[in-house]
Amino acid sequence: MKKLAFIFLLATFLLAAALPLEAQETSLGTTPSMSSQDEPPSQSEQEKEQRGQAREFIFVEGSLPYVPTSNTIATKLPLSLQLTPLHVGIVTEALFQEHYDATVSGALMNISNINIQPGNGVNDFFIIRGFDSLSSILIMTDGAPEPETTFYDLYNVETVEVLKGPSGFLYGSNPLAGTVNMVRKQPTSNTAGSARATLGNFNWVEAAGDFNYANTDRDFFFRVNSLFRDRKGYREHIDGRTFAINPAATFTISDKASLTLNSEFVSANYTPDSGLPLAHGEVVPVDRTTNYQSALDSSDQNIYRLQADYQNKISENITLRNKFYYRGLDWLSNGTLFNGIIPVFNQFYMPTGEFLLSRSLILLDDKQNWIGNQLEAVINGSTGSVSHNLLLGFELARQADIFTLDVGVLPDVPLLDPGAPTPGPPFILPMFSQAGDSRAIVAAPYAIDQITFNDRFQVLAGVRVDTIDFSDKTKSVSRRDTKLSPMLGVVFAADDNSSIYANYTRSFAPPAPRVQTGNVLPEEGKQIEAGYKYEFFDQHARATFAVYQLERQNIGIPDANGITQQVGSQRSRGFETELFVETPQGLRFVGSYARNSAELTEFAEQIIIGVDPYFFTPIYGTVDRSGNRPAFAPENIFNSWISQSVSRTFVVGAGARYVSGQFIAEDNEFVIDGVLTFDAMASYAHNDLVFQLNIKNFTNREYDQRGFGDVSVMPADPITVYFGATYQR
């Protein structure tokens, strides 16, 4: 598959270069994007959008992609942001290309109240309103759920949408605190192509291609995006490589029906990074590139995505559509985990003042396969003076996860001089081994109705009922959960430019398989939110302000006997504000600030306090963490980015980001200091070429981020420079 991906990548470059030159200028020194729609909206469509019946995103020459006016994540239908009674954040390709964001984590920095942290160097990891992406956030591609967890590359993405708060009313179980949807580039009705190559320090090499073909009858469109990335990394023995290919084809069956087939393969091979260990409440004073890991550390992922989207407008008021999807993840991973430090004793059993680092190797073999189908009907109608935009749907899905997780003992290494990575197989500790062979069958009807009473007042009501049959052969566990996830939102437009909104949402997740005692209840997430939205400068600027309270309850936590009880709960309260601006004079600004107060309102953590000397099994103890702050839930996050088109060919930009101090674990024993970083860019366009320079962390600030486990931190990259060239025909 790697050879196939490379061949497709090379072919994409050649196709782009072979295209005849078309009369397509480069605007404002940036690369124009091929939109999924190529014609500008008619006047009637614009009037509909102002009334909340929004059209799809359209990015064409002269449009303002920094300030999108509509979204699809809130209702699965195009809906005006101004009249959406939920806080939706959107980042378009124009912004994350200008900032040179490689994966979805980089794009999410531009949305308020999202904390970005490394996922052990092998996956995206982020926190929305104090809740992390592994336990509380649903990630989707083109409206279909993704297994966890990997890097979500942006090479083929047009828009990243974020719906904050529980979103089970549309997307089922697990989105307890938010949903992220990546909208991929779809085949379009014009023939065009582009090729991009980027070099950076730390041996960063990236090449990406985008080719689109349309036949002369305009009833068949084909598009392929491809990516190759290789880097050695700032820290010793940390490298990675990605191959990706995404072909897609659209068939126009009639003037009312179409079918789009989409496939994608990604191969991601990275060395996990455990970071630097902590000792006596401080980061060990060694060179920041020091590596404490074994030579066995690796992470090899193969990701498969298949999707078929069919749409048929059977009448003026009724549209039928069907989405079939498959997602697969094969993941082999070995990662070094730090257990803590051990004092060194001399022959008289007296401490020498030196220390060793105790280490384990975590060995994971995981195969996840998700397959499902979403059948939907979109119905427009009215009851008297009240109009309805109704979506009715039914999802049937099967989710399978087969894994083994083993723990091996690695040799201890000197704390201040670990030396080269140690080879040799670890000694496996069978008492810590885990395995799973789970299946979940999901059947869920859902409905959402946009009810318009007049031009000023609208109600959005949605509900989904999930029935989940879960079984795990290895644990001899089976259960059926049926749960309702409702949403009610109201929005009042004071005038054509401003609106106030409020909503209540609730979602659930099935209880953990190990919850076997007491009254077994699903985990729940619920939110109350209110906000204000304002558009100005003739819709060239948009501001949003929101206040919220978000809770997660019935979290399964093992007790002192190793039996999982449902005693955990977490709450976040705060406010956030965003400002997006793009003027016709070429000034663009994105800024946000969020203040979040997060608390573990009820939380008891199980920790290992020893090993049974006779049976060599772990001895657990329980520590009450109630009242503590969740890990990586900073109180303040500020982000800004500003760019200016000096001419039609030259653009400069700069940005700042501040994240306040944050704890690395629920015990709140070690805090990462707050940090302020700066980025900058410049681009120059000449004929079919665009040259771009990006500098990240250009003040070379040293700071730490999330490590692997609760006794390590990962040094952030120092100043990093990227230079790229894009060729577009």
C-alpha positions in Angstrom: 0.0 0.0 0.0 2.9 2.4 0.7 4.2 1.9 -2.9 0.7 2.5 -4.2 0.3 5.7 -2.2 3.7 6.9 -3.6 2.7 6.1 -7.2 -0.6 8.0 -6.8 1.2 10.9 -5.2 3.6 11.1 -8.2 0.8 10.7 -10.6 -1.1 13.6 -9.0 1.9 15.9 -9.4 2.3 14.9 -13.1 -1.4 15.4 -13.8 -1.3 18.9 -12.2 1.7 19.9 -14.3 0.2 18.6 -17.5 -3.0 20.6 -17.2 -3.5 23.4 -19.8 -3.2 26.8 -18.4 -6.6 28.2 -17.5 -7.6 31.8 -16.9 -7.6 31.4 -13.1 -5.8 34.1 -11.2 -4.3 33.7 -7.7 -6.0 36.1 -5.3 -4.2 37.9 -2.5 -1.1 35.8 -2.8 -2.8 32.6 -1.6 -3.7 29.4 -3.4 -7.3 29.4 -4.6 -9.2 26.3 -3.6 -11.5 24.2 -5.8 -14.9 24.4 -4.2 -17.5 21.7 -4.2 -19.7 24.3 -5.9 -18.5 26.6 -8.6 -21.3 28.9 -9.4 -22.0 31.9 -7.2 -25.4 31.9 -5.4 -28.3 33.5 -7.1 -30.1 36.4 -5.4 -32.9 34.1 -4.3 -30.4 31.8 -2.6 -28.8 34.8 -0.8 -32.2 35.8 0.5 -32.9 32.3 1.7 -29.6 32.3 3.6 -30.5 35.5 5.3 -33.7 33.8 6.5 -31.7 30.8 7.8 -32.2 28.5 4.9 -28.5 28.6 4.2 -26.8 27.2 1.1 -23.6 25.0 1.1 -20.2 26.6 1.7 -19.0 28.3 -1.5 -15.4 29.5 -1.8 -14.8 31.2 -5.1 -12.7 34.1 -6.3 -13.6 37.2 -4.3 -15.4 35.3 -1.5 -14.5 35.7 2.2 -13.5 32.2 3.4 -12.2 33.4 6.8 -15.8 34.4 7.7 -18.1 31.5 6.7 -21.8 32.2 7.1 -23.2 28.7 7.4 -22.5 25.3 8.9 -23.7 21.7 8.5 -22.6 20.1 11.7 -25.5 21.5 13.9 -28.3 20.0 11.9 -26.8 18.0 9.0 -28.3 20.7 6.8 -26.9 24.0 5.7 -27.9 26.5 8.4 -26.9 30.1 8.9 -24.5 30.5 11.8 -26.3 33.6 12.8 -29.5 31.6 13.3 -27.9 28.5 14.8 -28.8 28.3 18.5 -25.6 26.4 19.4 -21.9 27.5 19.4 -20.3 26.2 16.3 -16.7 27.0 15.4 -15.4 26.7 11.8 -11.9 26.9 10.3 -11.6 26.9 6.5 -8.8 25.8 4.3 -7.7 29.4 3.7 -6.8 29.8 7.3 -5.1 26.5 8.1 -3.1 26.6 4.9 -2.0 30.2 5.7 -0.9 29.0 9.1 0.5 25.7 7.7 -1.3 23.3 10.0 -0.6 19.7 9.1 -3.2 18.0 11.2 -6.6 18.8 12.7 -5.0 19.9 16.1 -3.4 22.9 14.4 -6.6 24.0 12.8 -8.5 23.7 16.1 -6.2 26.3 17.7 -8.2 28.9 15.9 -11.4 28.0 17.8 -12.0 29.2 21.3 -11.6 27.1 24.4 -9.7 24.2 22.8 -6.4 23.2 24.4 -4.0 21.3 22.0 -1.6 18.7 23.5 0.6 16.0 21.9 -0.8 12.5 21.9 2.5 10.7 22.8 3.8 11.8 19.3 1.4 9.4 17.5 -2.0 11.0 17.5 -4.0 14.2 17.7 -5.2 15.0 21.3 -7.2 18.0 22.4 -9.5 19.2 25.1 -12.8 21.1 24.5 -14.1 23.1 27.5 -12.1 20.9 29.8 -13.1 17.5 28.4 -10.5 15.4 26.4 -10.9 14.0 22.9 -10.4 10.4 23.9 -13.2 10.1 26.4 -15.7 12.8 25.6 -15.3 14.0 22.0 -16.6 12.5 18.7 -14.4 12.9 15.6 -16.0 12.5 12.2 -15.0 12.7 8.5 -17.8 13.8 6.2 -20.4 13.1 8.9 -19.2 9.5 9.6 -17.6 8.6 12.9 -13.9 7.8 13.2 -12.3 5.2 15.4 -9.7 6.4 17.9 -7.0 7.4 17.6 -4.6 8.8 15.0 -3.3 11.9 13.3 -6.1 13.5 11.2 -4.2 15.1 8.3 -5.6 18.1 6.5 -4.2 17.4 3.0 -7.7 16.6 1.7 -9.8 18.7 4.1 -11.7 21.8 3.1 -13.4 22.8 6.4 -13.1 21.8 10.0 -16.4 22.2 12.0 -16.7 22.0 15.8 -20.0 21.6 17.6 -19.5 22.4 21.3 -21.5 20.5 23.9 -23.2 17.1 23.9 -24.4 16.3 20.3 -26.0 12.9 20.7 -29.2 14.3 19.3 -27.7 13.7 15.9 -24.6 11.6 16.3 -25.5 9.1 18.9 -23.5 7.8 21.9 -20.1 9.2 23.0 -20.1 12.9 22.0 -20.5 13.9 25.6 -18.8 17.3 25.3 -18.4 18.0 21.6 -18.1 16.9 18.0 -15.4 17.6 15.4 -16.3 17.1 11.7 -13.7 17.3 8.9 -15.3 18.1 5.5 -13.1 16.6 2.8 -12.6 18.1 -0.7 -15.1 16.7 -3.1 -15.0 16.3 -6.9 -16.0 19.6 -8.7 -17.2 20.5 -12.1 -13.9 22.1 -13.3 -10.6 20.4 -14.3 -7.8 21.8 -12.2 -4.8 20.6 -10.1 -2.1 21.6 -7.7 1.1 20.3 -6.3 2.8 21.4 -3.1 6.3 20.7 -1.7 7.5 21.9 1.7 10.8 21.6 3.5 11.5 22.4 7.2 14.2 22.1 9.8 14.5 18.8 11.7 14.5 17.1 8.3 10.8 17.9 7.5 9.8 16.9 4.0 6.3 17.1 2.7 4.7 16.7 -0.7 1.0 16.9 -1.5 -1.1 16.8 -4.7 -4.7 17.7 -5.6 -6.1 16.8 -9.1 -9.7 17.2 -10.2 -11.2 16.1 -13.6 -14.6 16.8 -15.1 -15.8 15.4 -18.4 -17.2 17.5 -21.1 -20.8 16.4 -20.3 -20.3 17.5 -16.7 -21.9 14.3 -15.4 -18.7 12.7 -14.1 -16.2 14.3 -11.8 -13.1 12.7 -10.3 -10.7 14.0 -7.7 -7.6 12.6 -6.0 -5.6 14.1 -3.1 -2.4 12.6 -1.9 0.3 13.2 0.7 3.8 12.1 1.7 5.4 13.4 4.8 8.7 12.5 6.4 10.4 14.0 9.5 13.2 13.2 11.9 11.9 15.3 14.8 13.5 17.7 17.2 14.2 15.1 19.9 16.6 12.2 19.6 15.4 9.0 17.8 11.9 10.4 17.2 10.8 10.3 13.6 7.8 9.7 11.5 6.4 9.1 8.1 2.9 9.4 6.5 1.5 8.2 3.2 -2.1 9.0 2.2 -4.2 8.8 -0.9 -7.9 9.8 -1.3 -9.6 9.2 -4.6 -13.3 10.3 -5.0 -15.7 10.2 -7.9 -19.1 11.8 -8.4 -21.7 10.5 -10.9 -24.6 12.8 -11.9 -27.4 10.2 -12.4 -29.9 12.9 -13.3 -30.6 16.5 -12.8 -32.0 15.6 -9.3 -29.8 12.6 -8.3 -26.1 12.1 -7.7 -23.8 9.5 -6.2 -20.3 10.2 -4.7 -17.9 7.4 -3.9 -15.0 8.1 -1.7 -12.1 6.0 -0.5 -9.0 6.8 1.5 -5.9 5.0 2.8 -3.4 6.3 5.3 -0.2 4.7 6.5 1.2 6.5 9.6 4.5 5.2 11.1 5.8 7.2 14.0 8.1 6.7 17.0 6.2 7.4 20.2 7.7 10.1 22.5 7.4 9.6 26.2 9.1 12.9 27.0 11.2 13.8 30.0 10.6 12.2 33.4 9.7 14.2 36.6 11.7 13.8 39.8 10.9 15.5 43.1 8.3 17.6 41.5 10.6 19.0 38.8 11.5 18.1 35.2 14.9 16.2 35.2 17.6 18.7 34.3 19.0 17.2 31.2 19.2 18.3 27.6 15.7 18.7 26.2 16.4 16.3 23.3 17.4 13.4 25.7 15.6 10.2 24.9 14.7 7.7 27.7 12.9 5.1 25.5 13.7 1.6 24.3 14.8 0.7 20.8 11.5 -1.2 20.5 9.3 1.9 20.5 7.2 2.2 17.4 3.7 3.0 16.2 2.4 1.6 12.9 -1.1 2.6 11.8 -3.1 1.7 8.7 -6.4 3.6 8.3 -9.1 2.7 5.8 -12.1 4.9 4.9 -14.8 4.0 2.4 -17.9 6.0 1.8 -20.8 6.3 -0.6 -23.2 9.3 -0.5 -26.4 9.2 -2.6 -28.9 12.0 -2.9 -32.1 12.3 -4.8 -34.4 15.3 -4.8 -37.7 13.5 -5.4 -39.8 16.7 -5.2 -39.5 20.4 -4.5 -40.0 19.8 -0.8 -38.5 16.3 -0.2 -35.0 15.0 -0.7 -33.8 11.5 0.1 -30.2 10.7 0.9 -28.2 7.8 2.0 -24.7 7.5 3.5 -22.9 4.2 3.7 -19.5 4.3 5.5 -16.7 2.0 6.6 -13.8 3.0 8.9 -10.9 0.7 9.8 -7.9 1.1 12.0 -5.0 -1.4 12.4 -2.6 -0.3 15.1 0.6 -1.9 16.4 2.3 0.1 19.0 5.1 -0.2 21.5 5.6 2.7 23.9 7.8 3.3 26.9 6.0 4.3 30.1 7.9 5.9 33.0 7.0 4.4 36.4 9.0 6.7 38.6 12.5 7.1 40.0 14.4 4.6 42.3 17.2 5.6 44.6 20.6 3.9 44.2 22.2 2.3 47.3 25.8 1.3 47.9 27.1 -1.9 49.3 26.2 -0.7 52.8 22.6 0.0 51.8 23.1 3.7 52.0 21.7 6.0 49.4 24.3 7.4 47.0 22.2 10.4 45.9 21.9 9.0 42.4 18.6 7.7 40.9 17.4 5.2 38.3 14.4 5.6 36.1 12.0 2.6 36.2 10.3 1.9 32.9 7.7 -0.3 31.3 6.9 -1.1 27.7 3.2 -0.9 26.7 2.5 -3.2 23.8 -0.8 -2.7 21.9 -2.3 -4.6 19.1 -5.6 -3.0 18.1 -8.0 -3.6 15.3 -11.1 -1.4 15.0 -13.7 -1.8 12.3 -16.8 0.5 12.0 -19.5 0.0 9.4 -22.8 1.8 9.1 -25.5 3.3 7.1 -27.5 6.6 7.5 -30.8 6.9 5.6 -32.3 10.3 5.8 -35.2 12.4 4.4 -35.2 16.2 4.3 -38.7 17.6 4.2 -39.6 21.3 3.8 -43.1 22.4 4.6 -45.3 24.6 6.7 -48.1 24.5 9.2 -50.0 27.7 8.8 -47.6 30.6 9.2 -44.9 28.4 10.7 -42.3 26.8 8.4 -40.4 23.6 9.1 -37.1 22.3 7.8 -37.2 18.7 9.0 -34.6 16.0 8.9 -35.7 12.4 9.6 -33.0 9.7 9.8 -32.2 6.2 10.8 -28.7 4.9 11.5 -27.7 1.2 11.7 -24.1 0.5 12.6 -21.7 -2.2 13.8 -18.6 -1.3 15.8 -15.9 -3.9 16.5 -12.7 -3.6 18.6 -10.3 -6.5 19.0 -7.2 -5.7 21.0 -4.4 -7.0 23.3 -2.5 -4.9 25.7 0.6 -6.2 27.5 3.0 -4.6 29.9 6.7 -5.6 29.8 9.6 -4.7 32.1 12.4 -2.6 30.7 15.8 -2.2 32.3 16.2 0.7 34.6 18.4 3.5 33.2 20.4 6.3 35.0 18.2 9.3 35.5 20.7 11.9 34.3 22.4 9.8 31.6 20.1 7.2 30.0 22.5 6.5 27.1 21.3 5.0 23.8 17.9 3.3 23.5 18.2 -0.2 25.0 17.5 -3.2 22.6 16.2 -6.6 23.6 12.7 -7.9 24.3 11.0 -6.9 27.6 9.9 -9.4 30.2 6.1 -9.5 29.9 4.1 -9.2 33.2 1.0 -11.4 32.6 -0.8 -10.1 35.6 -1.1 -6.7 33.8 -2.2 -8.0 30.4 -5.6 -7.1 29.0 -7.6 -8.2 26.0 -10.9 -7.2 24.4 -13.1 -8.6 21.7 -16.1 -6.3 21.7 -19.0 -5.8 19.3 -21.6 -3.1 19.4 -24.7 -3.1 17.2 -26.4 0.4 17.1 -29.9 1.1 15.8 -31.0 4.7 16.1 -33.8 6.8 14.7 -33.3 10.6 14.9 -35.1 13.8 13.9 -34.3 17.5 14.0 -36.6 20.3 13.0 -35.8 23.9 12.3 -39.0 25.7 13.2 -39.3 29.3 11.9 -42.1 31.3 13.4 -41.1 34.5 11.7 -38.0 36.3 10.4 -36.8 37.0 14.0 -37.7 33.9 16.0 -36.7 30.2 15.4 -36.6 27.0 17.4 -34.4 24.0 16.8 -35.5 20.7 18.3 -33.8 17.4 17.9 -33.9 13.9 19.4 -32.2 10.6 18.8 -33.0 7.2 20.5 -30.0 4.8 20.5 -30.4 1.1 21.2 -26.9 -0.5 21.6 -26.3 -4.2 21.9 -22.9 -4.6 23.4 -20.9 -7.8 24.0 -17.3 -8.6 24.9 -16.2 -12.2 24.5 -13.1 -11.9 26.6 -14.9 -10.4 29.6 -18.1 -12.4 29.1 -20.0 -9.1 29.2 -23.2 -8.3 27.3 -25.8 -5.7 27.8 -28.4 -3.6 26.0 -28.7 0.1 26.5 -31.5 2.3 25.2 -31.2 6.0 25.7 -32.7 9.2 24.5 -30.6 12.2 23.6 -32.6 15.5 23.3 -31.7 19.0 22.2 -33.7 22.2 22.3 -32.5 25.5 21.1 -34.1 28.9 20.6 -32.7 31.9 18.7 -34.0 35.5 18.5 -32.7 37.9 15.9 -32.9 41.4 17.3 -32.1 42.8 13.8 -30.4 41.7 10.6 -27.0 41.6 12.3 -27.4 40.3 15.8 -29.1 37.4 17.6 -29.3 35.8 21.0 -29.6 32.1 21.6 -29.9 29.5 24.3 -29.9 25.7 24.3 -30.1 22.6 26.4 -28.4 19.4 25.2 -27.9 15.9 26.6 -25.9 12.9 25.4 -24.8 9.5 26.7 -22.2 6.9 26.4 -22.6 3.2 27.3 -21.1 2.2 30.7 -17.6 0.8 30.7 -17.5 -3.0 30.3 -16.0 -3.4 33.7 -19.0 -1.8 35.4 -20.6 -4.9 36.9 -22.0 -3.8 40.2 -24.9 -1.7 41.4 -27.4 0.0 39.2 -25.5 0.1 35.9 -26.1 3.5 34.2 -24.8 5.0 31.0 -22.4 7.9 31.3 -24.1 11.2 30.6 -23.1 14.6 29.4 -25.4 17.6 29.6 -25.1 21.3 28.9 -26.9 24.6 29.3 -25.6 27.4 27.0 -26.6 30.9 26.0 -24.9 33.4 23.7 -24.9 36.4 21.5 -23.8 36.6 17.8 -23.1 39.8 15.9 -22.2 40.3 12.2 -20.8 43.7 11.0 -18.8 45.3 8.3 -21.4 44.0 5.8 -20.9 40.4 6.9 -17.2 40.7 6.6 -16.9 40.2 10.4 -18.5 37.9 12.9 -18.3 37.9 16.7 -19.7 35.3 19.1 -20.0 35.3 22.9 -21.1 32.2 24.8 -21.6 31.2 28.5 -22.1 27.6 29.4 -22.2 24.9 32.1 -21.2 21.4 30.9 -21.3 18.3 33.1 -20.3 14.6 32.7 -21.7 12.1 35.1 -21.6 8.4 36.0 -17.9 8.0 35.0 -16.8 4.5 35.7 -13.8 4.4 38.2 -12.2 1.3 39.7 -12.5 1.2 43.5 -9.9 -0.2 46.0 -11.0 -3.8 45.2 -10.6 -3.3 41.4 -14.3 -3.3 40.8 -15.5 -0.5 38.7 -18.1 1.7 40.4 -20.0 4.7 38.8 -18.9 7.4 41.2 -17.2 10.0 38.9 -18.5 13.4 37.7 -16.9 16.5 36.2 -18.2 20.0 35.6 -17.0 23.0 33.5 -18.3 26.5 33.7 -17.1 29.5 31.7 -17.4 31.9 28.9 -15.7 32.2 25.5 -15.6 34.8 22.7 -14.5 34.7 19.1 -13.9 37.3 16.4 -13.4 36.5 12.7 -12.8 39.4 10.3 -11.9 39.7 6.6 -12.1 43.0 4.8 -12.1 43.7 1.1 -8.8 45.5 1.6 -7.1 42.2 2.4 -7.0 42.4 6.2 -7.8 39.2 8.0 -8.1 38.6 11.7 -9.0 35.6 13.9 -9.1 36.0 17.6 -10.6 34.2 20.6 -10.5 34.2 24.4 -11.9 31.6 26.8 -12.1 31.4 30.6 -13.0 27.9 31.9 -13.5 26.7 35.5 -13.3 22.9 35.5 -13.7 20.7 38.5 -13.8 17.0 39.4 -16.9 17.3 41.5 -16.7 13.6 42.4 -13.7 11.6 41.5 -11.9 8.7 43.1 -8.8 7.4 41.4 -7.4 3.9 41.6 -3.6 3.7 41.9 -1.2 0.8 42.3 0.3 0.9 45.8 2.3 -2.4 45.7 2.6 -5.9 44.4 1.5 -9.0 46.2 4.7 -10.9 47.0 3.1 -14.3 46.7 0.9 -14.0 43.6 2.8 -11.1 41.9 -0.5 -9.3 41.3 -1.0 -5.5 41.7 -2.3 -4.1 45.0 -4.7 -1.2 44.4 -5.6 1.7 46.5 -8.2 4.5 46.0 -7.4 8.2 46.4 -10.2 10.8 46.5 -9.6 13.5 43.9 -12.9 15.3 44.4 -12.5 19.1 44.1 -9.3 18.8 42.0 -9.0 20.3 38.5 -9.0 17.9 35.5 -5.8 17.4 33.7 -5.0 19.8 30.8 -8.0 22.1 31.5 -6.3 25.5 31.7 -8.3 28.4 33.1 -7.4 30.8 30.3 -6.7 30.4 26.6 -6.1 33.3 24.2 -5.4 32.9 20.5 -5.0 35.5 17.7 -3.9 35.5 14.0 -3.7 38.5 11.7 -2.6 38.7 8.1 -2.5 41.5 5.5 -2.4 41.3 1.7 0.2 44.0 1.0 -0.5 43.5 -2.7 -2.3 41.0 -4.8 0.8 38.8 -4.7 2.3 39.4 -1.3 0.9 38.5 2.2 2.3 38.7 5.6 0.9 37.4 8.9 1.6 36.9 12.6 -0.1 35.4 15.6 0.1 34.8 19.3 -1.3 32.1 21.6 -1.4 32.1 25.4 -2.3 29.0 27.5 -2.3 29.4 31.3 -0.9 26.8 33.7 -2.4 23.4 33.7 -2.1 20.2 35.7 -0.8 17.0 34.0 -2.9 14.6 36.1 -5.9 14.5 38.3 -3.7 14.4 41.4 -2.8 18.1 40.7 0.7 17.5 41.9 2.6 19.0 38.9 1.6 22.0 36.9 2.9 23.0 33.5 3.5 26.7 33.5 1.6 29.1 31.3 3.2 30.0 28.0 2.9 32.7 25.3 4.1 31.8 21.8 4.3 33.6 18.5 4.1 32.5 14.9 4.6 34.4 11.6 4.3 33.8 7.8 4.8 35.4 4.5 3.8 34.3 1.0 4.5 35.5 -2.5 2.6 34.6 -5.7 4.1 34.6 -9.2 2.1 33.3 -12.1 1.2 29.7 -11.2 3.5 29.5 -8.2 3.0 30.5 -4.6 5.9 30.5 -2.2 5.2 30.5 1.5 7.5 30.8 4.6 6.2 29.9 8.0 8.0 30.4 11.4 6.5 28.7 14.4 7.5 29.7 17.9 9.8 32.3 16.4 10.8 33.6 19.9 12.2 30.1 20.6 10.3 29.8 23.8 11.1 26.7 25.9 8.0 25.1 27.4 6.5 21.7 28.2 3.4 19.8 27.1 1.6 16.6 27.8 3.8 13.5 28.1 3.0 9.8 28.3 1.6 9.1 31.8 1.5 11.3 34.8 5.3 11.3 35.6 6.5 12.9 32.4 6.2 16.0 30.2 7.2 16.5 26.6 9.4 19.4 25.5 7.7 21.5 22.9 9.4 22.1 19.6 11.7 25.1 19.5 11.7 27.6 16.6 10.6 25.8 13.5 10.9 27.1 9.9 9.0 25.8 6.9 9.3 26.9 3.3 7.0 25.6 0.6 6.0 26.1 -3.0 2.6 25.4 -4.5 2.0 25.0 -8.2 -1.6 25.4 -9.4 -3.0 25.1 -12.9 
